[in-house]
Amino acid sequence: MDIDMTFNIRFLRTETNKGTEAIVIEKFIYVFKRVNKYKSEYWRCQNKNCKASVTTFDELGSLNNVENAHD
Ligand SMILES: [Zn+2]
């Protein structure tokens, strides 16, 4: 985990229709990918062509620097 990250975004937990853990931030759904070092978790946009991602720690998230390139 990058120690410069600021975790300040609240999110809702959900799951995909395949039963994979996912989170919702604003209107975007991010699908669970992996647990990082130090127990942060990495989530990728549900849209496979989109590079937006989120790192979460406990119950707060930090958006990685790529905007969602879709509605
Ligand atoms: Zn996206």
N, CA, C, O and the ligand as a Tripos MOL2 file, in Angstrom:
@<TRIPOS>MOLECULE
protein
  285   283    72     0     0
PROTEIN
NO_CHARGES

@<TRIPOS>ATOM
      1 N           0.8470   -1.1890    0.0000 N.3       1 MET1
      2 CA          0.0000    0.0000    0.0000 C.3       1 MET1
      3 C           0.8830    1.2390    0.0000 C.2       1 MET1
      4 O           1.8570    1.3320    0.7480 O.2       1 MET1
      5 N           0.5250    2.1750   -0.8460 N.am      2 ASP2
      6 CA          1.2450    3.4440   -0.9070 C.3       2 ASP2
      7 C           0.8930    4.2620    0.3330 C.2       2 ASP2
      8 O          -0.2820    4.5510    0.5620 O.2       2 ASP2
      9 N           1.8610    4.6290    1.1140 N.am      3 ILE3
     10 CA          1.5450    5.3330    2.3630 C.3       3 ILE3
     11 C           1.0160    6.7390    2.1160 C.2       3 ILE3
     12 O           0.5110    7.3760    3.0410 O.2       3 ILE3
     13 N           1.1210    7.2290    0.8950 N.am      4 ASP4
     14 CA          0.5590    8.5480    0.5850 C.3       4 ASP4
     15 C          -0.9340    8.5010    0.2790 C.2       4 ASP4
     16 O          -1.5670    9.5470    0.1360 O.2       4 ASP4
     17 N          -1.5030    7.3030    0.1770 N.am      5 MET5
     18 CA         -2.9190    7.2240   -0.1530 C.3       5 MET5
     19 C          -3.7620    7.7430    0.9970 C.2       5 MET5
     20 O          -3.4490    7.5400    2.1700 O.2       5 MET5
     21 N          -4.8360    8.4140    0.6290 N.am      6 THR6
     22 CA         -5.7860    8.9070    1.6160 C.3       6 THR6
     23 C          -7.0870    8.1370    1.4440 C.2       6 THR6
     24 O          -7.6810    8.1490    0.3660 O.2       6 THR6
     25 N          -7.5220    7.4820    2.4780 N.am      7 PHE7
     26 CA         -8.7450    6.6810    2.4140 C.3       7 PHE7
     27 C          -9.8740    7.5020    3.0140 C.2       7 PHE7
     28 O          -9.9770    7.6390    4.2330 O.2       7 PHE7
     29 N         -10.7140    8.0430    2.1500 N.am      8 ASN8
     30 CA        -11.7470    8.9530    2.6480 C.3       8 ASN8
     31 C         -13.0710    8.8170    1.9070 C.2       8 ASN8
     32 O         -13.9400    9.6800    2.0330 O.2       8 ASN8
     33 N         -13.2340    7.7600    1.1480 N.am      9 ILE9
     34 CA        -14.4700    7.6040    0.3800 C.3       9 ILE9
     35 C         -15.2900    6.4600    0.9700 C.2       9 ILE9
     36 O         -14.8070    5.3380    1.1200 O.2       9 ILE9
     37 N         -16.5180    6.7680    1.2940 N.am     10 ARG10
     38 CA        -17.4090    5.7260    1.7850 C.3      10 ARG10
     39 C         -17.9710    4.9440    0.6110 C.2      10 ARG10
     40 O         -18.1600    5.4850   -0.4790 O.2      10 ARG10
     41 N         -18.2340    3.6830    0.8420 N.am     11 PHE11
     42 CA        -18.7630    2.8480   -0.2450 C.3      11 PHE11
     43 C         -19.7870    1.8810    0.3160 C.2      11 PHE11
     44 O         -19.8380    1.6230    1.5180 O.2      11 PHE11
     45 N         -20.6010    1.3510   -0.5860 N.am     12 LEU12
     46 CA        -21.5630    0.3180   -0.2330 C.3      12 LEU12
     47 C         -21.0430   -1.0160   -0.7200 C.2      12 LEU12
     48 O         -20.4080   -1.1000   -1.7710 O.2      12 LEU12
     49 N         -21.3130   -2.0570    0.0450 N.am     13 ARG13
     50 CA        -20.9250   -3.4010   -0.3910 C.3      13 ARG13
     51 C         -22.0820   -4.0470   -1.1260 C.2      13 ARG13
     52 O         -23.2470   -3.8730   -0.7670 O.2      13 ARG13
     53 N         -21.7410   -4.7910   -2.1560 N.am     14 THR14
     54 CA        -22.7510   -5.5100   -2.9220 C.3      14 THR14
     55 C         -22.0700   -6.7640   -3.4660 C.2      14 THR14
     56 O         -20.9990   -7.1490   -2.9980 O.2      14 THR14
     57 N         -22.6880   -7.3870   -4.4420 N.am     15 GLU15
     58 CA        -21.9990   -8.4740   -5.1300 C.3      15 GLU15
     59 C         -22.4520   -8.4830   -6.5760 C.2      15 GLU15
     60 O         -23.5240   -7.9770   -6.9080 O.2      15 GLU15
     61 N         -21.6290   -9.0590   -7.4270 N.am     16 THR16
     62 CA        -22.0120   -9.1550   -8.8360 C.3      16 THR16
     63 C         -23.0520  -10.2530   -8.9840 C.2      16 THR16
     64 O         -23.3190  -11.0000   -8.0420 O.2      16 THR16
     65 N         -23.6360  -10.3460  -10.1700 N.am     17 ASN17
     66 CA        -24.6180  -11.4200  -10.3480 C.3      17 ASN17
     67 C         -23.9750  -12.8010  -10.3930 C.2      17 ASN17
     68 O         -24.6810  -13.8090  -10.4310 O.2      17 ASN17
     69 N         -22.6350  -12.8630  -10.3900 N.am     18 LYS18
     70 CA        -21.9450  -14.1500  -10.2180 C.3      18 LYS18
     71 C         -21.5940  -14.4290   -8.7590 C.2      18 LYS18
     72 O         -21.0230  -15.4710   -8.4390 O.2      18 LYS18
     73 N         -21.9360  -13.4940   -7.8810 N.am     19 GLY19
     74 CA        -21.6800  -13.7080   -6.4680 C.3      19 GLY19
     75 C         -20.3180  -13.2460   -5.9990 C.2      19 GLY19
     76 O         -19.9160  -13.5410   -4.8730 O.2      19 GLY19
     77 N         -19.5990  -12.5210   -6.8500 N.am     20 THR20
     78 CA        -18.3000  -11.9820   -6.4430 C.3      20 THR20
     79 C         -18.5210  -10.7050   -5.6380 C.2      20 THR20
     80 O         -19.4050   -9.9090   -5.9540 O.2      20 THR20
     81 N         -17.7280  -10.5190   -4.6160 N.am     21 GLU21
     82 CA        -17.8150   -9.2840   -3.8290 C.3      21 GLU21
     83 C         -17.5830   -8.0680   -4.7060 C.2      21 GLU21
     84 O         -16.7310   -8.0850   -5.5940 O.2      21 GLU21
     85 N         -18.3340   -7.0300   -4.4560 N.am     22 ALA22
     86 CA        -18.1690   -5.7850   -5.2000 C.3      22 ALA22
     87 C         -18.5420   -4.6220   -4.2960 C.2      22 ALA22
     88 O         -19.1820   -4.8010   -3.2600 O.2      22 ALA22
     89 N         -18.1330   -3.4330   -4.7030 N.am     23 ILE23
     90 CA        -18.4890   -2.2260   -3.9640 C.3      23 ILE23
     91 C         -19.0370   -1.1950   -4.9470 C.2      23 ILE23
     92 O         -18.7550   -1.2360   -6.1450 O.2      23 ILE23
     93 N         -19.8180   -0.2800   -4.4100 N.am     24 VAL24
     94 CA        -20.4090    0.7830   -5.2180 C.3      24 VAL24
     95 C         -19.9280    2.1200   -4.6810 C.2      24 VAL24
     96 O         -20.0320    2.4050   -3.4880 O.2      24 VAL24
     97 N         -19.3920    2.9440   -5.5990 N.am     25 ILE25
     98 CA        -19.0420    4.3220   -5.2630 C.3      25 ILE25
     99 C         -19.6800    5.2040   -6.3210 C.2      25 ILE25
    100 O         -19.4040    5.0600   -7.5130 O.2      25 ILE25
    101 N         -20.5290    6.1120   -5.8810 N.am     26 GLU26
    102 CA        -21.3810    6.8510   -6.7950 C.3      26 GLU26
    103 C         -22.1160    5.8280   -7.6400 C.2      26 GLU26
    104 O         -22.7220    4.9150   -7.0790 O.2      26 GLU26
    105 N         -22.0930    5.9330   -8.9560 N.am     27 LYS27
    106 CA        -22.8710    4.9770   -9.7480 C.3      27 LYS27
    107 C         -22.0220    3.8260  -10.2640 C.2      27 LYS27
    108 O         -22.5230    2.9820  -11.0080 O.2      27 LYS27
    109 N         -20.7660    3.7710   -9.8910 N.am     28 PHE28
    110 CA        -19.8680    2.7810  -10.4730 C.3      28 PHE28
    111 C         -19.6840    1.5880   -9.5460 C.2      28 PHE28
    112 O         -19.6190    1.7260   -8.3240 O.2      28 PHE28
    113 N         -19.6020    0.4230  -10.1580 N.am     29 ILE29
    114 CA        -19.4280   -0.8220   -9.4140 C.3      29 ILE29
    115 C         -18.0020   -1.3240   -9.6480 C.2      29 ILE29
    116 O         -17.5280   -1.3980  -10.7820 O.2      29 ILE29
    117 N         -17.3420   -1.6610   -8.5620 N.am     30 TYR30
    118 CA        -15.9660   -2.1650   -8.6180 C.3      30 TYR30
    119 C         -15.9580   -3.5800   -8.0530 C.2      30 TYR30
    120 O         -16.5300   -3.8500   -6.9970 O.2      30 TYR30
    121 N         -15.3000   -4.4670   -8.7760 N.am     31 VAL31
    122 CA        -15.3130   -5.8910   -8.4370 C.3      31 VAL31
    123 C         -14.0250   -6.2410   -7.7000 C.2      31 VAL31
    124 O         -12.9470   -5.7710   -8.0630 O.2      31 VAL31
    125 N         -14.1410   -7.0590   -6.6750 N.am     32 PHE32
    126 CA        -12.9820   -7.4470   -5.8770 C.3      32 PHE32
    127 C         -11.9420   -8.1770   -6.7200 C.2      32 PHE32
    128 O         -12.2720   -9.0920   -7.4750 O.2      32 PHE32
    129 N         -10.6920   -7.7650   -6.5830 N.am     33 LYS33
    130 CA         -9.5970   -8.4350   -7.2900 C.3      33 LYS33
    131 C          -8.6320   -9.1300   -6.3470 C.2      33 LYS33
    132 O          -8.3330  -10.3080   -6.5410 O.2      33 LYS33
    133 N          -8.1450   -8.4470   -5.3480 N.am     34 ARG34
    134 CA         -7.1570   -9.0890   -4.4760 C.3      34 ARG34
    135 C          -6.9650   -8.2890   -3.1930 C.2      34 ARG34
    136 O          -7.3450   -7.1240   -3.0770 O.2      34 ARG34
    137 N          -6.3510   -8.9840   -2.2370 N.am     35 VAL35
    138 CA         -5.9060   -8.3320   -1.0070 C.3      35 VAL35
    139 C          -4.4430   -7.9620   -1.2090 C.2      35 VAL35
    140 O          -3.6310   -8.8020   -1.5980 O.2      35 VAL35
    141 N          -4.1200   -6.7340   -0.9480 N.am     36 ASN36
    142 CA         -2.7430   -6.2570   -1.0590 C.3      36 ASN36
    143 C          -1.9850   -6.5090    0.2380 C.2      36 ASN36
    144 O          -2.5430   -6.9910    1.2240 O.2      36 ASN36
    145 N          -0.7190   -6.1750    0.2110 N.am     37 LYS37
    146 CA          0.0470   -6.1090    1.4500 C.3      37 LYS37
    147 C          -0.6620   -5.1890    2.4310 C.2      37 LYS37
    148 O          -1.3810   -4.2780    2.0210 O.2      37 LYS37
    149 N          -0.4700   -5.4120    3.6860 N.am     38 TYR38
    150 CA         -1.0370   -4.5710    4.7490 C.3      38 TYR38
    151 C          -2.5520   -4.6020    4.7690 C.2      38 TYR38
    152 O          -3.1920   -3.7400    5.3710 O.2      38 TYR38
    153 N          -3.1370   -5.6220    4.0930 N.am     39 LYS39
    154 CA         -4.5840   -5.8630    4.1960 C.3      39 LYS39
    155 C          -5.4590   -4.8470    3.4790 C.2      39 LYS39
    156 O          -6.6740   -4.8570    3.6770 O.2      39 LYS39
    157 N          -4.9110   -3.9970    2.6810 N.am     40 SER40
    158 CA         -5.7970   -3.1960    1.8440 C.3      40 SER40
    159 C          -6.3260   -4.1020    0.7310 C.2      40 SER40
    160 O          -5.7550   -5.1580    0.4580 O.2      40 SER40
    161 N          -7.4010   -3.6910    0.1040 N.am     41 GLU41
    162 CA         -8.0270   -4.5110   -0.9320 C.3      41 GLU41
    163 C          -8.1240   -3.7240   -2.2270 C.2      41 GLU41
    164 O          -8.3130   -2.5070   -2.2220 O.2      41 GLU41
    165 N          -7.9930   -4.4390   -3.3340 N.am     42 TYR42
    166 CA         -7.9560   -3.8160   -4.6520 C.3      42 TYR42
    167 C          -9.1810   -4.2410   -5.4430 C.2      42 TYR42
    168 O          -9.5070   -5.4260   -5.5160 O.2      42 TYR42
    169 N          -9.8540   -3.2650   -6.0330 N.am     43 TRP43
    170 CA        -11.1020   -3.4770   -6.7550 C.3      43 TRP43
    171 C         -10.9970   -2.8050   -8.1160 C.2      43 TRP43
    172 O         -10.4660   -1.7010   -8.2400 O.2      43 TRP43
    173 N         -11.5090   -3.4860   -9.1310 N.am     44 ARG44
    174 CA        -11.4780   -2.9170  -10.4790 C.3      44 ARG44
    175 C         -12.8910   -2.6560  -10.9770 C.2      44 ARG44
    176 O         -13.8300   -3.3800  -10.6480 O.2      44 ARG44
    177 N         -13.0180   -1.5970  -11.7820 N.am     45 CYS45
    178 CA        -14.3140   -1.2760  -12.3710 C.3      45 CYS45
    179 C         -14.9200   -2.5180  -13.0330 C.2      45 CYS45
    180 O         -14.2290   -3.3230  -13.6570 O.2      45 CYS45
    181 N         -16.2400   -2.6350  -12.8690 N.am     46 GLN46
    182 CA        -16.9350   -3.7820  -13.4450 C.3      46 GLN46
    183 C         -16.8540   -3.7950  -14.9750 C.2      46 GLN46
    184 O         -16.9200   -4.8570  -15.5950 O.2      46 GLN46
    185 N         -16.7110   -2.6150  -15.5750 N.am     47 ASN47
    186 CA        -16.5670   -2.5070  -17.0240 C.3      47 ASN47
    187 C         -15.1520   -2.9310  -17.4050 C.2      47 ASN47
    188 O         -14.1850   -2.2470  -17.0710 O.2      47 ASN47
    189 N         -15.0320   -4.0540  -18.1020 N.am     48 LYS48
    190 CA        -13.6980   -4.6230  -18.3300 C.3      48 LYS48
    191 C         -12.8130   -3.7560  -19.2070 C.2      48 LYS48
    192 O         -11.5930   -3.9210  -19.2060 O.2      48 LYS48
    193 N         -13.4060   -2.8350  -19.9550 N.am     49 ASN49
    194 CA        -12.6020   -1.9410  -20.7920 C.3      49 ASN49
    195 C         -12.1400   -0.7020  -20.0400 C.2      49 ASN49
    196 O         -11.4490    0.1480  -20.6020 O.2      49 ASN49
    197 N         -12.5110   -0.5990  -18.8010 N.am     50 CYS50
    198 CA        -12.2540    0.6080  -18.0200 C.3      50 CYS50
    199 C         -11.1430    0.3240  -17.0210 C.2      50 CYS50
    200 O         -11.1330   -0.7210  -16.3720 O.2      50 CYS50
    201 N         -10.2110    1.2580  -16.9020 N.am     51 LYS51
    202 CA         -9.0630    1.0390  -16.0250 C.3      51 LYS51
    203 C          -9.2420    1.6530  -14.6340 C.2      51 LYS51
    204 O          -8.3210    1.6300  -13.8190 O.2      51 LYS51
    205 N         -10.4050    2.1880  -14.3740 N.am     52 ALA52
    206 CA        -10.6160    2.7890  -13.0510 C.3      52 ALA52
    207 C         -10.5530    1.7050  -11.9690 C.2      52 ALA52
    208 O         -11.0200    0.5840  -12.1710 O.2      52 ALA52
    209 N          -9.9750    2.0530  -10.8340 N.am     53 SER53
    210 CA         -9.8630    1.0910   -9.7440 C.3      53 SER53
    211 C          -9.8840    1.8330   -8.4190 C.2      53 SER53
    212 O          -9.7120    3.0500   -8.3480 O.2      53 SER53
    213 N         -10.0990    1.0540   -7.3810 N.am     54 VAL54
    214 CA        -10.2140    1.5940   -6.0340 C.3      54 VAL54
    215 C          -9.4080    0.7140   -5.1040 C.2      54 VAL54
    216 O          -9.3990   -0.5080   -5.2490 O.2      54 VAL54
    217 N          -8.7360    1.3240   -4.1570 N.am     55 THR55
    218 CA         -8.1300    0.5800   -3.0600 C.3      55 THR55
    219 C          -8.9210    0.9160   -1.8080 C.2      55 THR55
    220 O          -9.2380    2.0800   -1.5610 O.2      55 THR55
    221 N          -9.2380   -0.0940   -1.0250 N.am     56 THR56
    222 CA         -9.9590    0.1670    0.2220 C.3      56 THR56
    223 C          -9.1490   -0.3350    1.4040 C.2      56 THR56
    224 O          -8.3190   -1.2380    1.2910 O.2      56 THR56
    225 N          -9.4180    0.2740    2.5150 N.am     57 PHE57
    226 CA         -8.7930   -0.1380    3.7680 C.3      57 PHE57
    227 C          -9.8490    0.0320    4.8430 C.2      57 PHE57
    228 O         -10.3990    1.1180    5.0260 O.2      57 PHE57
    229 N         -10.1270   -1.0560    5.5550 N.am     58 ASP58
    230 CA        -11.2860   -1.0550    6.4390 C.3      58 ASP58
    231 C         -12.5080   -0.6160    5.6530 C.2      58 ASP58
    232 O         -12.8010   -1.2130    4.6170 O.2      58 ASP58
    233 N         -13.2110    0.3690    6.0860 N.am     59 GLU59
    234 CA        -14.4730    0.7320    5.4350 C.3      59 GLU59
    235 C         -14.3700    2.0170    4.6250 C.2      59 GLU59
    236 O         -15.3840    2.6610    4.3550 O.2      59 GLU59
    237 N         -13.1660    2.3940    4.2380 N.am     60 LEU60
    238 CA        -12.9980    3.5960    3.4140 C.3      60 LEU60
    239 C         -12.1790    3.2580    2.1820 C.2      60 LEU60
    240 O         -11.3490    2.3490    2.1900 O.2      60 LEU60
    241 N         -12.4410    4.0280    1.1050 N.am     61 GLY61
    242 CA        -11.7620    3.7700   -0.1520 C.3      61 GLY61
    243 C         -10.9540    4.9560   -0.6330 C.2      61 GLY61
    244 O         -11.1450    6.0880   -0.1890 O.2      61 GLY61
    245 N         -10.0450    4.6680   -1.5530 N.am     62 SER62
    246 CA         -9.2400    5.6780   -2.2210 C.3      62 SER62
    247 C          -9.2850    5.3740   -3.7120 C.2      62 SER62
    248 O          -8.8930    4.2880   -4.1390 O.2      62 SER62
    249 N          -9.7600    6.3290   -4.5050 N.am     63 LEU63
    250 CA         -9.8140    6.1190   -5.9540 C.3      63 LEU63
    251 C          -8.4120    6.2180   -6.5210 C.2      63 LEU63
    252 O          -7.6550    7.1230   -6.1690 O.2      63 LEU63
    253 N          -8.0650    5.2900   -7.3960 N.am     64 ASN64
    254 CA         -6.7990    5.3850   -8.0990 C.3      64 ASN64
    255 C          -6.9980    6.3600   -9.2690 C.2      64 ASN64
    256 O          -8.1370    6.6890   -9.6030 O.2      64 ASN64
    257 N          -5.9630    6.8020   -9.8640 N.am     65 ASN65
    258 CA         -6.0510    8.0480  -10.6420 C.3      65 ASN65
    259 C          -6.7180    7.9790  -12.0090 C.2      65 ASN65
    260 O          -6.6320    8.9380  -12.7760 O.2      65 ASN65
    261 N          -7.3650    6.8960  -12.3290 N.am     66 VAL66
    262 CA         -7.9820    6.7890  -13.6540 C.3      66 VAL66
    263 C          -9.4730    7.0430  -13.5440 C.2      66 VAL66
    264 O         -10.1560    6.4330  -12.7210 O.2      66 VAL66
    265 N          -9.9770    7.9470  -14.3730 N.am     67 GLU67
    266 CA        -11.4160    8.2350  -14.3850 C.3      67 GLU67
    267 C         -12.1730    7.0990  -15.0780 C.2      67 GLU67
    268 O         -11.6270    6.4080  -15.9380 O.2      67 GLU67
    269 N         -13.4220    6.9210  -14.6920 N.am     68 ASN68
    270 CA        -14.2800    5.9960  -15.4260 C.3      68 ASN68
    271 C         -14.5810    6.5760  -16.8060 C.2      68 ASN68
    272 O         -15.0940    7.6900  -16.9170 O.2      68 ASN68
    273 N         -14.2660    5.8290  -17.8420 N.am     69 ALA69
    274 CA        -14.4050    6.3340  -19.2070 C.3      69 ALA69
    275 C         -15.7110    5.8450  -19.8260 C.2      69 ALA69
    276 O         -15.7280    5.3710  -20.9620 O.2      69 ALA69
    277 N         -16.7920    5.9630  -19.0800 N.am     70 HIS70
    278 CA        -18.0970    5.4820  -19.5570 C.3      70 HIS70
    279 C         -19.1510    5.9930  -18.6130 C.2      70 HIS70
    280 O         -18.8320    6.5440  -17.5590 O.2      70 HIS70
    281 N         -20.4170    5.8160  -18.9790 N.am     71 ASP71
    282 CA        -21.5090    6.2130  -18.0850 C.3      71 ASP71
    283 C         -21.7790    5.1410  -17.0570 C.2      71 ASP71
    284 O         -22.6650    5.3000  -16.2180 O.2      71 ASP71
    285 ZN        -15.2420    2.3150  -15.0440 Zn       72 ZN72
@<TRIPOS>BOND
     1     1     2 1
     2     2     3 1
     3     3     4 2
     4     3     5 am
     5     5     6 1
     6     6     7 1
     7     7     8 2
     8     7     9 am
     9     9    10 1
    10    10    11 1
    11    11    12 2
    12    11    13 am
    13    13    14 1
    14    14    15 1
    15    15    16 2
    16    15    17 am
    17    17    18 1
    18    18    19 1
    19    19    20 2
    20    19    21 am
    21    21    22 1
    22    22    23 1
    23    23    24 2
    24    23    25 am
    25    25    26 1
    26    26    27 1
    27    27    28 2
    28    27    29 am
    29    29    30 1
    30    30    31 1
    31    31    32 2
    32    31    33 am
    33    33    34 1
    34    34    35 1
    35    35    36 2
    36    35    37 am
    37    37    38 1
    38    38    39 1
    39    39    40 2
    40    39    41 am
    41    41    42 1
    42    42    43 1
    43    43    44 2
    44    43    45 am
    45    45    46 1
    46    46    47 1
    47    47    48 2
    48    47    49 am
    49    49    50 1
    50    50    51 1
    51    51    52 2
    52    51    53 am
    53    53    54 1
    54    54    55 1
    55    55    56 2
    56    55    57 am
    57    57    58 1
    58    58    59 1
    59    59    60 2
    60    59    61 am
    61    61    62 1
    62    62    63 1
    63    63    64 2
    64    63    65 am
    65    65    66 1
    66    66    67 1
    67    67    68 2
    68    67    69 am
    69    69    70 1
    70    70    71 1
    71    71    72 2
    72    71    73 am
    73    73    74 1
    74    74    75 1
    75    75    76 2
    76    75    77 am
    77    77    78 1
    78    78    79 1
    79    79    80 2
    80    79    81 am
    81    81    82 1
    82    82    83 1
    83    83    84 2
    84    83    85 am
    85    85    86 1
    86    86    87 1
    87    87    88 2
    88    87    89 am
    89    89    90 1
    90    90    91 1
    91    91    92 2
    92    91    93 am
    93    93    94 1
    94    94    95 1
    95    95    96 2
    96    95    97 am
    97    97    98 1
    98    98    99 1
    99    99   100 2
   100    99   101 am
   101   101   102 1
   102   102   103 1
   103   103   104 2
   104   103   105 am
   105   105   106 1
   106   106   107 1
   107   107   108 2
   108   107   109 am
   109   109   110 1
   110   110   111 1
   111   111   112 2
   112   111   113 am
   113   113   114 1
   114   114   115 1
   115   115   116 2
   116   115   117 am
   117   117   118 1
   118   118   119 1
   119   119   120 2
   120   119   121 am
   121   121   122 1
   122   122   123 1
   123   123   124 2
   124   123   125 am
   125   125   126 1
   126   126   127 1
   127   127   128 2
   128   127   129 am
   129   129   130 1
   130   130   131 1
   131   131   132 2
   132   131   133 am
   133   133   134 1
   134   134   135 1
   135   135   136 2
   136   135   137 am
   137   137   138 1
   138   138   139 1
   139   139   140 2
   140   139   141 am
   141   141   142 1
   142   142   143 1
   143   143   144 2
   144   143   145 am
   145   145   146 1
   146   146   147 1
   147   147   148 2
   148   147   149 am
   149   149   150 1
   150   150   151 1
   151   151   152 2
   152   151   153 am
   153   153   154 1
   154   154   155 1
   155   155   156 2
   156   155   157 am
   157   157   158 1
   158   158   159 1
   159   159   160 2
   160   159   161 am
   161   161   162 1
   162   162   163 1
   163   163   164 2
   164   163   165 am
   165   165   166 1
   166   166   167 1
   167   167   168 2
   168   167   169 am
   169   169   170 1
   170   170   171 1
   171   171   172 2
   172   171   173 am
   173   173   174 1
   174   174   175 1
   175   175   176 2
   176   175   177 am
   177   177   178 1
   178   178   179 1
   179   179   180 2
   180   179   181 am
   181   181   182 1
   182   182   183 1
   183   183   184 2
   184   183   185 am
   185   185   186 1
   186   186   187 1
   187   187   188 2
   188   187   189 am
   189   189   190 1
   190   190   191 1
   191   191   192 2
   192   191   193 am
   193   193   194 1
   194   194   195 1
   195   195   196 2
   196   195   197 am
   197   197   198 1
   198   198   199 1
   199   199   200 2
   200   199   201 am
   201   201   202 1
   202   202   203 1
   203   203   204 2
   204   203   205 am
   205   205   206 1
   206   206   207 1
   207   207   208 2
   208   207   209 am
   209   209   210 1
   210   210   211 1
   211   211   212 2
   212   211   213 am
   213   213   214 1
   214   214   215 1
   215   215   216 2
   216   215   217 am
   217   217   218 1
   218   218   219 1
   219   219   220 2
   220   219   221 am
   221   221   222 1
   222   222   223 1
   223   223   224 2
   224   223   225 am
   225   225   226 1
   226   226   227 1
   227   227   228 2
   228   227   229 am
   229   229   230 1
   230   230   231 1
   231   231   232 2
   232   231   233 am
   233   233   234 1
   234   234   235 1
   235   235   236 2
   236   235   237 am
   237   237   238 1
   238   238   239 1
   239   239   240 2
   240   239   241 am
   241   241   242 1
   242   242   243 1
   243   243   244 2
   244   243   245 am
   245   245   246 1
   246   246   247 1
   247   247   248 2
   248   247   249 am
   249   249   250 1
   250   250   251 1
   251   251   252 2
   252   251   253 am
   253   253   254 1
   254   254   255 1
   255   255   256 2
   256   255   257 am
   257   257   258 1
   258   258   259 1
   259   259   260 2
   260   259   261 am
   261   261   262 1
   262   262   263 1
   263   263   264 2
   264   263   265 am
   265   265   266 1
   266   266   267 1
   267   267   268 2
   268   267   269 am
   269   269   270 1
   270   270   271 1
   271   271   272 2
   272   271   273 am
   273   273   274 1
   274   274   275 1
   275   275   276 2
   276   275   277 am
   277   277   278 1
   278   278   279 1
   279   279   280 2
   280   279   281 am
   281   281   282 1
   282   282   283 1
   283   283   284 2
@<TRIPOS>SUBSTRUCTURE
     1 MET1         2 RESIDUE 1 A MET
     2 ASP2         6 RESIDUE 1 A ASP
     3 ILE3        10 RESIDUE 1 A ILE
     4 ASP4        14 RESIDUE 1 A ASP
     5 MET5        18 RESIDUE 1 A MET
     6 THR6        22 RESIDUE 1 A THR
     7 PHE7        26 RESIDUE 1 A PHE
     8 ASN8        30 RESIDUE 1 A ASN
     9 ILE9        34 RESIDUE 1 A ILE
    10 ARG10       38 RESIDUE 1 A ARG
    11 PHE11       42 RESIDUE 1 A PHE
    12 LEU12       46 RESIDUE 1 A LEU
    13 ARG13       50 RESIDUE 1 A ARG
    14 THR14       54 RESIDUE 1 A THR
    15 GLU15       58 RESIDUE 1 A GLU
    16 THR16       62 RESIDUE 1 A THR
    17 ASN17       66 RESIDUE 1 A ASN
    18 LYS18       70 RESIDUE 1 A LYS
    19 GLY19       74 RESIDUE 1 A GLY
    20 THR20       78 RESIDUE 1 A THR
    21 GLU21       82 RESIDUE 1 A GLU
    22 ALA22       86 RESIDUE 1 A ALA
    23 ILE23       90 RESIDUE 1 A ILE
    24 VAL24       94 RESIDUE 1 A VAL
    25 ILE25       98 RESIDUE 1 A ILE
    26 GLU26      102 RESIDUE 1 A GLU
    27 LYS27      106 RESIDUE 1 A LYS
    28 PHE28      110 RESIDUE 1 A PHE
    29 ILE29      114 RESIDUE 1 A ILE
    30 TYR30      118 RESIDUE 1 A TYR
    31 VAL31      122 RESIDUE 1 A VAL
    32 PHE32      126 RESIDUE 1 A PHE
    33 LYS33      130 RESIDUE 1 A LYS
    34 ARG34      134 RESIDUE 1 A ARG
    35 VAL35      138 RESIDUE 1 A VAL
    36 ASN36      142 RESIDUE 1 A ASN
    37 LYS37      146 RESIDUE 1 A LYS
    38 TYR38      150 RESIDUE 1 A TYR
    39 LYS39      154 RESIDUE 1 A LYS
    40 SER40      158 RESIDUE 1 A SER
    41 GLU41      162 RESIDUE 1 A GLU
    42 TYR42      166 RESIDUE 1 A TYR
    43 TRP43      170 RESIDUE 1 A TRP
    44 ARG44      174 RESIDUE 1 A ARG
    45 CYS45      178 RESIDUE 1 A CYS
    46 GLN46      182 RESIDUE 1 A GLN
    47 ASN47      186 RESIDUE 1 A ASN
    48 LYS48      190 RESIDUE 1 A LYS
    49 ASN49      194 RESIDUE 1 A ASN
    50 CYS50      198 RESIDUE 1 A CYS
    51 LYS51      202 RESIDUE 1 A LYS
    52 ALA52      206 RESIDUE 1 A ALA
    53 SER53      210 RESIDUE 1 A SER
    54 VAL54      214 RESIDUE 1 A VAL
    55 THR55      218 RESIDUE 1 A THR
    56 THR56      222 RESIDUE 1 A THR
    57 PHE57      226 RESIDUE 1 A PHE
    58 ASP58      230 RESIDUE 1 A ASP
    59 GLU59      234 RESIDUE 1 A GLU
    60 LEU60      238 RESIDUE 1 A LEU
    61 GLY61      242 RESIDUE 1 A GLY
    62 SER62      246 RESIDUE 1 A SER
    63 LEU63      250 RESIDUE 1 A LEU
    64 ASN64      254 RESIDUE 1 A ASN
    65 ASN65      258 RESIDUE 1 A ASN
    66 VAL66      262 RESIDUE 1 A VAL
    67 GLU67      266 RESIDUE 1 A GLU
    68 ASN68      270 RESIDUE 1 A ASN
    69 ALA69      274 RESIDUE 1 A ALA
    70 HIS70      278 RESIDUE 1 A HIS
    71 ASP71      282 RESIDUE 1 A ASP
    72 ZN72       285 GROUP 0 **** ****
